[in-house]
Amino acid sequence: MSTTIYSHTATRNSGEQESLDAYKGKVLLIVNTASKCGFTYQYEGLEALYKQFKDKGFSVLAFPCDQFGHQEPGDDEQIAGFCSGSFGVTFPLFKKTEVNGDNAHPLYVTLKNEAPGILGTKKIKWNFTKFLVDAQGHVVKRYGPTTKPEAIASDIEACLN
């Protein structure tokens, strides 16, 4: 576990570049999201986790992605409006991002290398794949799309203690 996420930068939904170094010392749940997916309801659970733990040094980072069934067709402004309007999302939202393939964001290359999926596969299979990152920037665990956010609460608490 030598690689950390802090060497990466990402573009916020508003267009500003942000170094993930800004999250040093925080436990993170990094998620590739989509507005028109069967798992979109998980935004509600992600926001609940964020509200529950944000004052203890936790954040959710959402990376909308349109690589799975064209389920994130909107532009960044539409995505932000949907997330805040439909689910009251207040956690950081980033620009639409590719998580697989030649144009995969370098952050996702690191996440997949540090926490491969079932049978060691690195490719992300669907929307709402989640990565838990500890306060030192190391990837602790990968969760599949069917893992509901509330099921991750105890793992988050363990990382915060």
N, C-alpha and C positions, 0 to 999 in steps of 0.2 A: 504494500500500500504506500508507494512512494509518490505517486502522481497526485497532485491536488487540482482542484478546479480553479484555483486563484490565478492561474496564468492566463485565463481566458477573459475576453471581453464579449459583450453581447449588446445588441441594440434594443433599447426599451421600445415599447409600443409607440411612444411619443416621438421616436426618432433619435433620441440621444444615446450615445455610446456609454456603456457602463462597464467598469472593470469588476469582475466577480470578486476581486480583492476587497471590495466594499462590504462583502458579507463575511469577512474573516471573523471567527469567533461565534458565528451563528450556525445552528443546525438548519439544514435546508431540505425541502422536498421539491425536487425538480421534476416537472411533469410536461409531457407533450400533450396538448389539448386540442379539442375541435368543438365547434359550435353545433354541428349537425350529426352527432354521433350517438349511438345508444348509451354511451357512458357519459354524455354531457351533464347529466344530473350530478355527477361527482363534483362539479364546481361548488355545489352547495356544501358538500363534506369537506372539500379543500378549504373553503372560506371558514368553516367552523373550526378546523384544526388551526388555521392561521390566527383566528381570534382567541382561541384557547391558549396558544403557546407563544404568541408574538412578544409578549412582555417578558418572557423567560429566555429570549434569544433564539427564536425560530422564525423562519419565513418559508412560504411557498413561492416558487418561481415558475411561472407558466409560460410555455413556449408553444403557441398555436402552430399547428402543422397541417398541411393539406396533402400529405403523401398517402393517406389511407382512405380510399373510396371518395375522394374529393369532398370530404366532410368539413372542410374549413375554407369555403369559397370566398368569403368576404375579404375586404382590405383591412389594414390594421385599425383604422378608425371604426369600421363596422364591428370588428371583433371586440374592441374595447367597449363600445356601446352595448353590445349584446351581453358581455360578461358583467358589467356593472348594472345594467337594466334588468336582466333576467335573474341574476344570482347575487347581486350586491357585492361583487368581487372587489376587494380592496388590496389584495396582495399584488406584488409586482408582475406585470404582464409584459412580455417581450414581443418583438416583431415576429411575424410569421417566419418559421424556421424549418429547414430540412433536417431530418434526424438520421436518414439513411442515404446511401449512395455517394456519388462523387462530390456532391455539393453539401454533404452533411456538415453541420456546424461543428467546429473543432471541440466545443464543449461536449457535444454528444458522442464524438469519437472517444474522448476520455471516459465519459460515463459508461459507454458500452464495453470498453476495454477493461475497466476496473470492476464492473459487475455484469458479466455475461448472463444471458438468459438461460433457460432450461437447456440442458445438454451442451452448454458452452457456446450457444449461438450468440452472436453479438448484435445481429440485426434486431431492430425494434419491430415488433409484429403488428402493433395497432396503437390507436390513440389511448391516452391516459396510462401509459407506462410511466411508473414513478421510480425515482432514484432518491434514496435517503443519503444525505451527506452530513458527516459529523462536523463539529465546530473547528476542526483542523483542516477541513476541505477534502477529506478522504471519503470516497464512496463506500458506504456501509452495506447497502442492500438495494436490490432491484425488485420491484413489485409489478406483476402483470396488470393489465387493464381491469380484470375482474376483481382485483383487490380494492375494496372500498376504503376511502380515506380513513374512516373511523377505526378500521382494523389496524392502522399503522400507529395510532396514538401511543400505545405502550412502547413501541420501538423509538418513537420521538422522545418520549419521557426518559427512556434509558440513555439516550444520547445527550439529553440536557443535564443529566445528573452526573 
